[in-house]
Amino acid sequence: MKEFPPVWETAGAPVFNETTTTESTSSYIKIPNIPGLYRHLKSGRYYAAKKINGKRHERSLRTTDRQIAERRQRDWVADLRIIDREVERTNFGQLMTSFVAAGRGKSAQTQTTVNSFIKRLRETWPFGLDIEVRHIRPSHLDEWLAIHEARLKNTSYNRYAGCLKQMFDIAVNDRIIAVSPFANIRTRWKRPQTPRRLIPTEQQFHAIVDSIRSQRFTDHANDSADFVEFLGLAGLGQAEASSLVWGDIDWARECLHVRRCKTAALFDVPIYPNLRPLLERLKATAGRVSSNRRVFAIKDAKKALAAACERLEYPRFSQRSMRQFLIGRLWKAGVDRKLIAKWQGHRDGGKLIIDTYTEVFGDDDSAYEHQQLAKLGRAA
């Protein structure tokens, strides 16, 4: 059912009333055999009126065509029965508050995305936060998305659009409106662009760690260096590394017990030969600690990593790049892709490793390419 914007609607005395004969209503004529349908004598435009629970509602049907008017009247009356009269005047600012409240039980990353979206929406929404939700049109959403479309990557655009959809779904579920305006916007989704994955070489990885550790006037230089080094040697993401506690390190079985933050899946990561010295040094420094104490004092090293890349004039590697560095190392060492996937917490037998991380395996590494070509020579 499609909602049409009200051109006129009164909370007090109606614009017209079929039982009155005042001059203000003499311009309207009642359409026979169709309850609540009226036509203006001068403009020829049709209007609808309906009384529900003792309250009269009136609406312009925005057409001079009889058949269109009848169809719009039926849709409007059906919407009146759906909408909750106690909340129909909810404004956009109140809907945003409800949307934020509904997401408080979600992951920290999701809440960060929602808060960023709401901040941008409040700053750049051109129609005022006091506009009633029922008056928001698809063209309003199209105009706001167009403001940001040029600067957003397709994935970010999809996040914005997804948040809008969820927000107006709340409005529909709460019976503030009958139909979401998001359903009729011009572009609801864009195909994500293929990301360019920047993966450090062995030399770059160690240079980055050394550069971070060398910043003697930074309070968390060693903590940040240890954190980045761990990401690259353990092949874990920032969220998993920051939540790791000493009880998760199983020295007897030589593995780390990890819970994937995105999926809550449990998996084990071996203590790789290059990783063991780092963990042993961290353990020696920490001394006697409880099993639930976090291994790292910081939650991420994003700023330290960006600063090191700038000092070394490297591409701007991310913390995810550090994780992908290990995937490439394992692949080049000949480790089976199913085992790599298992150690990454994937349950697809290595499909994601092949589809997503192909470039990690040495597409830009000339030494690796020559190594693989040499196999052909030996076979010949």
HELIX and SHEET records of a PDB file:
HELIX    1   1 ARG A   66  ILE A   82  1                                  17    
HELIX    2   2 PHE A   92  ALA A  102  1                                  11    
HELIX    3   3 ALA A  108  THR A  124  1                                  17    
HELIX    4   4 VAL A  133  HIS A  135  5                                   3    
HELIX    5   5 PRO A  138  GLU A  149  1                                  12    
HELIX    6   6 ASN A  154  ASN A  173  1                                  20    
HELIX    7   7 PRO A  181  ASN A  184  5                                   4    
HELIX    8   8 GLU A  202  ARG A  213  1                                  12    
HELIX    9   9 ALA A  221  ALA A  234  1                                  14    
HELIX   10  10 GLN A  238  SER A  242  1                                   5    
HELIX   11  11 TRP A  246  ASP A  248  5                                   3    
HELIX   12  12 ARG A  276  ALA A  286  1                                  11    
HELIX   13  13 LYS A  302  LEU A  312  1                                  11    
HELIX   14  14 GLN A  319  LYS A  332  1                                  14    
HELIX   15  15 ARG A  337  TRP A  343  1                                   7    
HELIX   16  16 LYS A  351  THR A  356  1                                   6    
HELIX   17  17 THR A  358  PHE A  361  5                                   4    
HELIX   18  18 SER A  366  ALA A  379  1                                  14    
SHEET    1   A 4 TYR A  28  LYS A  30  0                                        
SHEET    2   A 4 LEU A  37  HIS A  40 -1                                        
SHEET    3   A 4 TYR A  46  ILE A  52 -1                                        
SHEET    4   A 4 LYS A  55  SER A  60 -1                                        
SHEET    1   B 3 ILE A 249  ASP A 250  0                                        
SHEET    2   B 3 CYS A 255  ARG A 259 -1                                        
SHEET    3   B 3 LEU A 266  PRO A 270 -1                                        
END                                                                             
